Amino acid sequence: MALLECKNISLAYEGKTIVSELNFKVEKGDYLCIVGENGSGKTTLMKTLVGLKTPSDGKIIFGDGLSQKNIGYLPQQSGFQKDFPATVREIVMSGFLGKCGLRPYYTKEEKKKASENMEKLSVTDLAGACYRELSGGQQQRVLLARALCAAGDMLLLDEPVAGLDPKVSVEMYSLIEKLNKEEKITVIMISHDIYSAIKYSSHILHIGHTPLFFGKTEDYTASDVGRVFVDFSKKEEDTNE
């Protein structure tokens, strides 16, 4: 059984349907990139997968013990979040809050896992630092460590390199790839960077008002919709230079 399956999903935003009859599966160990034009419903889909929104039609099926409560989620940062006055350790530990229920403390195992995740993301030496005083790249590492504390087998990442410089972006992509390949964490990531999506992902979901493509990355690059989107992205990039 797939780790996650969407069957005939329809999504609405402000009462207007933006995605219809969406079907796709995510198997354990996949690295799925969600691409599409602005306003195509990528973030709405991701919020639906973690239970922050409800599909207007269709259903989401979780397998292999996965549930929305143990999916690690890294949303796009708001200005308020970037200025949050807490220490790095406090931010990372907050990833366990969904599992605590009414328990008013963190367990020894949770504290150990938080330390391990901070080590993986190279933010251990920042444990006592104030989050809002960190660079953008450091903040994203901290939030990724937090998401790992919430994660069982899956990470959902909404534009994790948005606003980062090219060097830091490459470092972030490398960290995510390592988590996928070495830690066997299943990754679903929204990306506007089609070239990085193609480089790192195992599968591509290209969405619009109606589903455009879902399948392996190599099949996407050979498809008509894939070639058109890559060419369009290149022209936009050239225009903005």
N, C-alpha and C positions, 0 to 999 in steps of 0.2 A: 504493500500500500504506500502511496506517495506521502511524503511528510506534510505536504499542503496541496490541496486541490481546489480550484475555483470552477464552479459549474454554472454556466449561463448567467454570470454576474452582470448586473446593470448598476451603474453609479449615477447619482444625481448631485448637482451643486446648485444651491439656492433654488431648488425646485425644478431645475432643468436637467434632463438626462444628458450626460456627457460621454458615457461609455455604455454600450449595449452588447449582450450576449458574449461576454468574455469568458473563455475557457483556457485554463492552463494548469499544469502540474509542476510541483517542485519536489525533486527527490533529494534524499539525504546526500550532502556533499556538493550539491549544485552551486553554481555562482551565476545567478540570474541578474542581468541588467535590464531595467525598464527604461525605454527611450520613447521619444515622441515630441511633438511640438509643444510649445507653451500652451497651457490650458487644455491639454488633451486628457487630463485626469490622473496623472501619475501619482501626485501626492495624495489625492483623494483615495486612490486604490490602496496606497500604503497605510493610510489611516484606517481604512476598512479592514485590512488584514490584522491590525493590532487591536481592533475593537473600538476605536475612537469614533467611527462612523458605521452606519448600517447600510448594506446594499439595498437598493430599491427593489431588486429582484435577484433570484438565484441564491446559491449557498456556498459557504466555505467549509471544507472538510479537512480536519486535522488528523494525522495518523502518527503511529509510532510514539504515542504518549505526549505529543506536542499539544500545547494549548496557547491561547493568546497571553496567558499570564507568564509563560516562560520563554517569550520571544524578546530578544534584546532589540530596542528601538532607538535609533539615533536620528531625531528629526532635524530639520533646518533650524539653526539658531536664530532667535530673535534678539533685538538689542537689549531687552531686559535680561535674558538669560546670560548674555556675555558679561553683564555687570553684576552677576549674582555674588553677594558677599559671603562666601563659604570657603573652607579650605578644600584642597584637592581631595584629601582623604574623605571628607564629609560628602563631597559630590559623588565619588566612586561608590562609597558605601550605600548611598541612597538608591542604588540599583537594586538593592534587596528589599526595598519597602513593599513591593507588590507581593512578596512571599511572606512578610512578617505577620500579616493579619493584625490581630490585636496585641501581638507580642511587642512590648516596649523596648526591646533590646536586640542587638545583633549577636548571633551565636559565634562560638569560637571558629567553627568551620567557615562561616561567612566572612569573618575578619581575615582568615587565612586566604580564602579565595580572592578577596579584594586585593590583598598584598600581592598575590600571584599575578593578577590581572594588571596591576600597576607596573609590575616588573616586565610583563610582556610588552606593554606600551611605553616603556622607558620613562615613566613619570614618578618612580619611587622617590627620587631625590626632591620632588616637588610636593611631597605629601602634606607638609605644613604650610605651603604657600597659599595665598589668597587667589582663588580662581580668577577673579576679574583682573588681576594684575598679570596674567599669563598672555603670551602671544596667541594669535589665532590658531596656529598649528598645535601648540601645547594644549589649548582648550579642547580641540577636537580629539586629541589623544586621551585626555581625561574623560571626555564624554563616551569615547569608544570603550574605555576600561569600565565605565559605569554600565554601558549596554551589555558588556560581557558578563557582569554580575547578574543581570536579569536573564541572560540567555541560557536556554537549555541546549538546544541544537541549532538555533537560527538567529541571525542578525538581520535587521531591516535598517537600511541606511539611506537617508534622503539627502542627496547631494553632499556627501561628506567632505568634499574638497572645495565647496563654494567659498569664495573669498580668499582662498589660500594662494600663495605665490607658486609658480611652477615647481620649484625644488621641493617645497613642503608637500605639494600635491602628489608628487612622485613617491615621496616617503610614505604618505598616507595610503596610497594605492598598494605599495609594497607590503605594508603592515596588514592590510585587509587580505591580500593574496596569501600571506603567510598563515593567517588565522584559518583561511579556507583550506589550504593545502596541508598544513601541518597539524592544526588543531581539529580539522574535519568539521568546522563550523559552516553550516549552510548560509549563504549570503544572498540577500535580495537587495539590490541597490538601484536607486534612481540616479541617472547620469545624463547631463547635457553634453558631456564630452564623449562623442560617439567613437572617437579613436581609442580612448582608454577603455570604453565599454567593450569594444571588439578585442582589444589586447588581453584583457583580464577575464572576461566572462566565459562560462561554458555554454550559456543559453541567453537568448535575447527575447524580450517581450516588447514589441513595438505597438503602442496603442494610439488610437484615435477615437472618433465617435463610434466607429465599428472596428473590431479587431483587425489589425493589419498583418501581424506576423507573431508566431511563437514557435521557437525551435532552437536547434543548436546554432551557435555563433557562426560556424563555417557555412551553414545553410543560409543564414541571414545575409551574409556578405555576397552570396551568389544569387540572392533573390532580387527581383525587380524593385521591391520596396526598399530593400537594404541599399542597393546601388544608388537609387534616387536620393535617399536620405543622406548618405555619405557625401554625394556630390553637392547637395544643397548646403550641408554643413560647411563644406570646404569653401563654397562661394561666399557664404556669410562671414566666414573667418577672414577670407581675403579682403572683403569689403570693409571689415572693421580694423584692419591693420593700418 
